[in-house]
Structures are given as C-alpha cells and as structure tokens.
Amino acid sequence: MTVLSVNVNKIAVLRNSRGGNEPDVVRAARACLDAGAHGITVHPRPDARHIRADDVHALAELTREYGVEFNLEGNPFAPPRAGYPGFVALCEQVRPAQATLVPDGDAQLTSDHGFDFARDAQALRPLVAQLKALHCRVSLFADAHGEEGDDMHMAAALGADRVELYTGPYAEAHAAGDARDMLLRFAATARRAQAEGLAVNAGHDLSQDNLGAFLRTVPNVQEVSIGHALIGEALYAGLAATVKRYLAILAG
C-alpha cells in the first residue's frame, strides 16, 4: 500500500507569521501520527521562511519516538548561511530515513520542477554518495516525461533509490477537468523508473480530490508526501479527520 508522509511546513508558516511557538509544529505532527500517518516530511529553506533547523531536530526526535520515517527535503546545492547549515549537514545531524533532493532556488515560492539530470548529474553524484553513506534512502525530484528520454536511467546511474514525481502538472490538469493524458504520462514515467530499479514517490498539489485517480492509474507508488492541501482541508475538518480521509483513499 502507498504510505502517507504529512508535510507540516504550512504549520510553520502560520507560526512564523505571528512569531512565538504557536501553532506548535511538533504537536501538529504528533496529531498526524496519532491519526495514522506513516511519516513526516519537511522542506527547510535556507531563508527559514517556514521550517527551521531547530524544527528539523525536534521532528527527527518525534519520528524516532513513533518509529516512523522522517523525510527531509531540500536543495543540496544551496550554500549554508546563518541558521541553515546546508542540506547535507542537516542530514548528517538528524539522519532522516529519506533524503529528497529538490532543485529549488531561494526565490521560488514552491518547488515547481524536477532535476535536469543531464545538466546536474556531475554535481549530484557525490552528494548522493554522501547521503547514502549516512544510510539515508535518496530520492530525486523528477518531472514526468512519459515514455521519452533517458532521465530515469540517469537518475538510477547516480545511485538514487527513488524518484519523487513532481505532480503539479497532473493536479492542474485534474482541476481543469481532463487529466487522462497527464495520467498516462505519469504512469509511463513510473514504469520507466521502476524498470531502472527505482522506486517511485509522488508529491506536490495532491489532494483528496485528485489522489485516488492518480493512484489507480500510476503503478506501485510507494509514498505520497502531502502538505499544502492536507493542512488547508484540516482547517475545516481537523487534522485527525483529514489524515484518516487520506488513509482511506490510500487503502482504496
């Protein structure tokens, strides 16, 4: 069954908008885990716009307490700065179960594309090796190109364990009312990845409305990380109820 990792970045956005410690990111993550979520995801940015380094440490401790996976996302090329030691350094400190590498620049509002593996392979290879040496499963953020290209072959050649398919284009097509071609593209990309020995994760703009159709079409998705939609839906229904609705979708 596909597992659910809840991204709690948006809780930190709300906290940081006012200052102080409320709402409490760790308490929110605990509520998600108590409701049955299989893991927690965060994507700390160098500018600390939401999740901070101290949150990363606290959430790592929480996931160890619950015996669930901690997925740490980030741009491995972003240089360290005050309050942010760098992505690989954070992974060295907290040893997440999974390190998801994402090519997002400082100015990006949110992640909106996968790696260009032909361009980035030389820079990624030693970073993947460093993370693997820390016993992190390594996942690379990737675009869905359907049956075209050798991107999945290149991702596998870097030593990655998984790719996370960037699902923003699918969510847009679903919202527009015609996701058939996009679903076929994602399914073909997933099959190409799996043929190269890569497991497949998925994330970005997945929601209760579009998740079921995605999982029915795209084969053998190991994990979905969902944050923005889930936290938004939880404003109306509550965190526990919302997590349980996602789990019901995953169960089919």
N, C-alpha and C positions, 0 to 999 in steps of 0.2 A: 504494500500500500504506500502511496505517496505520503510523505510526512510534512507537517506544517511547522515552519520556523517563523515565529512572530517577530517582525521588526518593530522595535519600540523607539525608533528615532523621533517620531512625532510627539511622544510624551515629553521628550527632552526639549523639543521646540516650544511647547506650551510652557514648560517650566522656565526656560531661558527668557521668554518674552516678558516675564514679570520679575525674575530674579528669585533668589531663595531656593528652596528644595521641593516645592510643590508645583505640580504633581510629582510624586516620587517615582522615578524610573524603575527602581528595583521592585517597589511594591507593585507597580503595574505589570512588570514581567512575572512576578510571583503569581499574580492573579491569572495570567495567561497559562502558566504552567499548571496551576491548580485546576484549571478548566480542561486540561488535557493536551495542551500544545506540546509538540515534541522537541522544541528547541527555541532558542532566542537568537535573533540576528541584530547586529548594529553596524552602522557605517559611519564611524567617526570621521569628520572632515578636519583638515588642518586648521581651519578658522574657528573650530569649536562652535559652529552655528547651532548644533543640537547636542549629540553625544560627545562627552568629554573623556579624556583619558581616565579620570577617576571613575566615571561610569563603567568604562570597559573593565576595569579591575573588579568593581563591585558585581557586575553581571557575570563575569567569569566565575567568581566565587559562588554566586547563586546557582549557576548551571551545574557546577560541581556538586553542590548540596543536593540538587534534584537528580543528578546522574543523567542529564540530558546534554545535547550538543549545543555548543556555542559557536556561532558562525560570525566571524569578524570580516567585514568587507572594507575595502579601501583601495586607493590608488597607490601602488607600490613605488611610483616614480615621484610622488610629492615629497619635497625635502622636509626635514624636521624643522620645527620652529618652537617658539616659547609655548609650552603647554601641549605640544604634539611631538612625540619623539620620532615619528615616522611609522609607517605601517608595519614593516618587518620588525622593528624594535618593539612595537606593541605586541606583536605575535610572540616574540621571544619572552616577553614579560608574562603573558597570560596563557599561552599555549592553547589557543582555541582548537576545537575538533576540526574545524574547517576554516580555511583562509580563502576568501573570494576576492580575486583581484579584478578591479574595475578601473577603466581608463577615464576617470572624470577629472576635469580641470577645476581649479579653485573657483572660477567664475560660474560654473554650471549650477543651475538651480537644483537639478537632479540628474541622475545618470540617464543618458539618452542614446547610448550606442555601445557596441562591443569593441573588442580589440581589433585592430588591423594586424593580423598575425604576421603577414609578410613584412610589415614595417617594424613591428615591435618584438619579433622573435628573439633577436640577439640580446636585447635588454631584459626580456622576461626570463630567459633560460636560467641565469644564475640566481634570480630571485625565487623561481620555482624550486630550484635545488635547495636553497637556504630554508625555505618553508618546509619542504619535505624532511629535511634533516631535523626539524623541530617536531616531527611526527604530526604535522598538520596535513589533513586532506586538502589538496589545492584545486580550486575551481576557478575557471577563467570566464569572465563575462563575454558573451559572444552574440553576434547578430545571427538571425536565421536567414540563410541564403538559399534554402530549398535544396535542390539537387546539384546546384552549381558550386564550383570552386573546390579548393583543397584546404580550406580553413580548418576543418575538423582534423585532418591529417596533421597539419602543422601544430595544432593545439596538443594533440597526443604526443607528437615528437618532442615537445617541450617538457614532457614528464608530468603534465597535469593529470589529475584523477577524474575531473569532471569539467563540464562546461555549464554555465548558467545562461540559458537562453533569455535574451532581453525581450520581454513580451509586450512592450509598449505598442508596437505596430499592430499586434493582434488585438489588444484592448481597444485601440482606435477603430479598427475595422468592425469589431463586435458592436461597439457603440453606434456605428453608422448603419448597422443592420445587415451587413454582408461580410461575414468572416470566413466564408468557405475557402477561398483561395489562400488566405493567410494561414488558416489551419493546416492546409495541405503543405504549405511551405515549411511550417514549424515541424510537422510530422516527418517530412523528408529530411530536414536538418537533424532531428533527433536520431533517425535511423542511421544517417551517415556518422554521427558522433559515436553511436553505440557500435557500429561496425569497426571503428578505430579503437575500441576498447574503453571509450569514455562513458561514464555515467552522465545522466542529464538532470540538471536542476532547472527551475524556471522562476522568473520573478520580474516584477515591475508592472503596476497598474492592474494586477489580477484582483478580482473582487468576487463576491458571492454571485453576481450576475453572469460573469464570464468564465469562472473557473471550471465549472462542470463540463462545458463543451470542450474546453481545452484538454482536459484530462481524458475525455472519451476519445479524442482524436490523436493526440500526441502520445506515442507509446512509452511506457516504462519511465515516467518522470519520477525521479527519486525524492525530490524535495521541492516545495514551493516556499519562498520567503515572501511574506505579505505584511505590509505595514500601513501605508497611507490609507488604503480603502478600509482595512480592518479597524483601524483606530477611528476613522470617520464614522463607520457604521456603529461602532461601540458607543459613540456619543448618544445614540438613540436607544440601543438595546442593552448596553452594558458589555463590559469586556468578556465576562464568563460566557454569557449567552452567545455573543458573536463568535468567539473561538469555537464553541460547540457547534454552531451552524457550519463553520468551515470544516470541522472534523466530519460532520455528516456528509458534506459534499465529497470529501476525500474518500469516505467509505463507500461512496456510490449509492 
